[in-house]
Amino acid sequence: MPLSDIKSLEINRRRLLALTATGATAPLAMPQAKAVQPEPRLVAERLSVAAIQSRAAPGAVSENLAGMLAAIDRVHDGVGPKHLITFSAQALQGLVPGDAADLAAVAIDVDGRELSAVAEKARAVQAHIAFGAWVRDADWPGRVIAMSILIGPDGGLIAKDWKPLQDASAMVGAGQFATTIDAELDRFVELYGRNAVLPVHATSIGRIALSPLVAGPEVYRAYALKGAEVFLRTAPQGAPDWDLQATAAYNQAFTVMTTTACDVEAAVPGRGGTTIVGPRGEILAEAGSKWEQAVTATLPIADLRATRRPIEIPTALVLPVYERAMRDFA
């Protein structure tokens, strides 16, 4: 990540500065479970997950929505009930070429029929469902927001999280015109508070962070410091195994990367790469090809909670470097 983006990181600078000012050398430990409120009881000690690598026709929202709902039924009826089912950020709208006008043409409403249809399906199969979308919000007229969405098994909307920032891996096309947090940071914080910048959601399947960001180590470390146990990640072209494994291992968190499947008829085909990684960086499951499929794994979330070590930051060593970078690139 460029140093100029350091200002946008979710770092508790006041706490770090306080430690340094007092000459403290103790590491900054990850918040304990009691810091995340409320803390629902885990629905199971081992979570059953399906990451659906699906095709998505560019701009064909209704067609893609029907495909998502059918894929959920195939997994539920054919493989068995799942605690969590994930899709890519493009599953609903596809990889849309063009400009801002093309993006606006395929955007959905945050309270529209698409989310209602997925919510109804979540209730029917009693699963959490996660996916990304380009979304309109009445609070942000004229904007199309890159969002990651999580719906609970009761059909309730748990998360509608903005993409933190545009990353270097973003494909050229309409999606590059979507609004991200870093582009509207001041007003975003004014409306929603600083804690909403990199949110972590306490759910019955663990503490969840959702993001389509590729190669953002500082951002994922910030999620982990806020208690994240599972990263739900998306990317149209996937991410290198080293990025997924390193992010998972350094932060002792499960990672589910869900991508777009290849479609020979699509204008911009996907290339697969859906992967589920464990908290030691071990690959638990991955797509066997670039074609449409469901990748399944079991996440021993209770074991993670029992064995996870505090994440430590040697503040006396690294804080001066961050502070200097912030001054130099302000």
Summary of the structure (lengths in Angstrom):
residues: 330
radius of gyration: 19.3
end to end distance: 15.4
largest distance: 62.2
contacts: 1119
relative contact order: 0.18
helix: 35%
strand: 21%
